[in-house]
Amino acid sequence: MGWRSISIAPRLALWALLGSALVLAISGTILFTHTRDTILAHTHREAGALTRSAASRIEARLDRVMVSTQQLAALIDRPAPETDKILHQALKANHDLSGLAVAFRPEDGQTAHAPFVSRDSEGMLHERDLRDDPTQYWEQNWFLGGLTCRAGCWQRPFFSKSRHRWLINFSVAIVRKGRPVGLVNADVSLDWLQDILGALHKPDGAQAFVMGGNGKYLAHDEHDLTGHAGSPALLKALAARTGTPTLLSTNHAPDLGETSWLYGAPIHGSYWSLGMLIPEQRIYAPLRRLFVIDLSVGLLALLCIAVMLLVVTRRTLAPLGVLTARAEHIARGETEFELPAVRGHDEIGRLTQAFDTMRKELAAHIEQLTEAVRAQQRLSSELEIAQQIQTSLLPSEHYIEAHTSRFELHACLRPARAVGGDLYSYFMLDHRHFCVMVGDVSDKGIPAALFMARTITLAKALAAHTLSPQQILKRLNQELCVGNDSCMFVTLLCGVLDLRNGKLTLASAGHDPIILCGEGGAHLIETETGPAIGLDEDATYPSRTVQLHAGDTLMMYTDGITEANDAQMRMYGIERALKMLDHAPRPEHASEYTRRLLSDLDHFVGHADQADDITILALSWCHTADEQASDMLELDLPSQLEDVFAALERCDQTMTASGIPSSVRADVRLVLEELMVNMVEHGHVAKADGCIRLRLECEEDVHVSLRDDGHPFNPLEAKPPPTTTDGAADPEQVGGFGIHLVRAMASELTYSHDAQGNHLQLRFVNNPRMESES
Amino acid sequence: MTLNIRTESTSPERITLFVEGRLDASNFGQFDSETQQKLAPLPEGGTVVLDLQDLEYISSAGLRSFAKIRKQMRTRNGHTLLLNPQPQVRKVFDIVKAVPVNEIFVTVQELDDYLDQIQRKMMQEDR
């Protein structure tokens, strides 16, 4: 879990805590430094003053000792008995003195009385004569040294074993006649120095001492140090006598124990100094204590603030968490949920309101979108059905005439969208004429598809009445022009192939020319075209007839082929198609032509989108020579009954061979018998050399042409036969029967009379469906 | 296939002619003479049944022959009934209306029922 994923409240609290702590730390440091400096200065001031006042007091006491001693030295110029008394009085008067001695140099071998009055620890005065000492005092250092001090000088301190204390002597020479003859020696106990030091109002931990001129402690708060030498650093600092405090570290003065400030003051009138040592730590101790307390209180306060901040922020931001969860609901598409209550118009409140609005808008939007998607689905399923319907309008892709394999056709339609405007169609017009068409409706998509459906349906219906492509196009054009307000149009190429002789009649309504792949390679059959269908209702379409050779293949296509673009927007073009078809070896099947052209096209186009519908249709024709006899019969027969019946037998055979069903065969036979018997019995009466010319063609329907050179007789004008009273035919009127049967049986009957005689043309529909309708 | 005629007589006053093959302008003369012979013995009020089960083709000449038989029978108060014509032949009858529809039967049973009915009627008239 990263820092970023911790919720806002603790982060905010933590930041606030850190920030405050930083401020506190900086301000605390500044304050601490300032306070420390102040305290240090204060300590310096106080300690300095204390030291000086203590020094002054010592000076005053020393002064008194010195003055008393000097007065005594001036007073006593020779040994005298009253000296003892004076000494007693002096000792009584000055309590700083613990002993007084007066000694003279021996003169002429005589030692004078050398009284020494001392005070014991109980304050009692005792007196002895120094001459009684085992040592001779005039040879002692203190005596010899004292003689030199006319103004008086302090001797070295020493520890008096008899009195168990440290003492120091102040000696003043007694001068007579300009030469020292003796001295007055004052013993000063150092106890009172100690007392003065002890009575000082020193800060805690401070130590005061008095340093003698010889660098040894005269007095020290640590009693044991008295008489010991001070460290050089200390002595050096004291000797400077600057009066300013000096910081002595333990490095320089190991005897100090800890780094301390030294405050020194000279004691005038002697070589002594008073010093006070205050350990640095002791100066700052209260400050540090105070600071620790302050810091603790401050941190505690900060902690409280942070906790409060945490709680308040949590509480304030709680709706945000709910909104976040709701946003996830919305992401899942759910818009029905509770939102936190709006508590105010702060950011959170506004956000909640905005969220609510968003939820409603989103729900409405989703509703619309769902509706739109539903509509889209409906549309696409309709489009799919439309596509199926359109596909069903097209005949199958592959067609081979089953009986004789006279031709093979293969077509391919590839719409650019679900439905398209390209079309192809083919069907037999009769049993020897095959109609094929390829067209391209202007525009694409559904309008084009609808127009295509109309075109393909109409074309097939209209083609049933004619064998010529120009007629098909003309009629189709007239039909499609009606009500064509949107001016949709279709370019159409229509060809009718006579399968028996390979004659191809072409008519084009603004469509691309056909490609003929034959012995001489592939080339275009340029056809004069009429206008596109649907624009000009008076348009006519010229036709062109081409003779196909066995093995030739026709290729019809739409501009989806020629105008296909590759990624660089280059067009495929008809030349490329011709070149490809020209170079490749001639394939066996029509499907190979379409496959080859399409794969070449796909290779050329690459990944570019298909812009237009693509249709391609290949029709291969093979001539089979021996079929003419089986489907057609032409007879010239004499007008005799036997010949008529022989001819009827042959007709029967021809029709059987052509696969005409027996019911139609019987109809044809009946009609022909009636007509020909009629010719024999009535038309050629009194004519021995009458002749009948019969021509029978079995296509899809049976076509019969019957000529005779007899009397003009139009069967269409014959009256219907009369009936007898009981509803049955009158046998006397048999001629009427026959003609009635002829008219009833033949699907079409036309009569003409010309120089050759009567000419009857008959058609018998060979179509079970049509028959049932009739 | 040429024309073939067989006869069968279940009773003296009833004769059945089985007409098989084709009946057209080439052979109606032969048909006419053969039927004349076979109908001659029929008594007054007799019945001729033409069974057309195997007649596959008829032209107007054949119709005329049938019409002649019918006319002949009527003059002798007899009946001419047609049994089971094939579709092609039936179509010709329908077009020309050479025979009343009530005289054409599809099955023998139907025909027998009809004859029974006539017989009963005649017997009632006799009484």
Interface residues (C-beta under 8 A of the other chain):
Chain A: L641 E642 V644 F645 S663 A666 R669 L670 E673 E674 V677 P721 T723 D726 G727 A728 A729 D730 P731 V734 F737 G738 H740 L741 A744 M745
Chain B: D24 A25 S26 E56 Y57 S59 S60 A61 L63 R64 A67 K68 R70 K71 P87 Q88 V92 I95 V96 K97 A98 V99 P100 V101
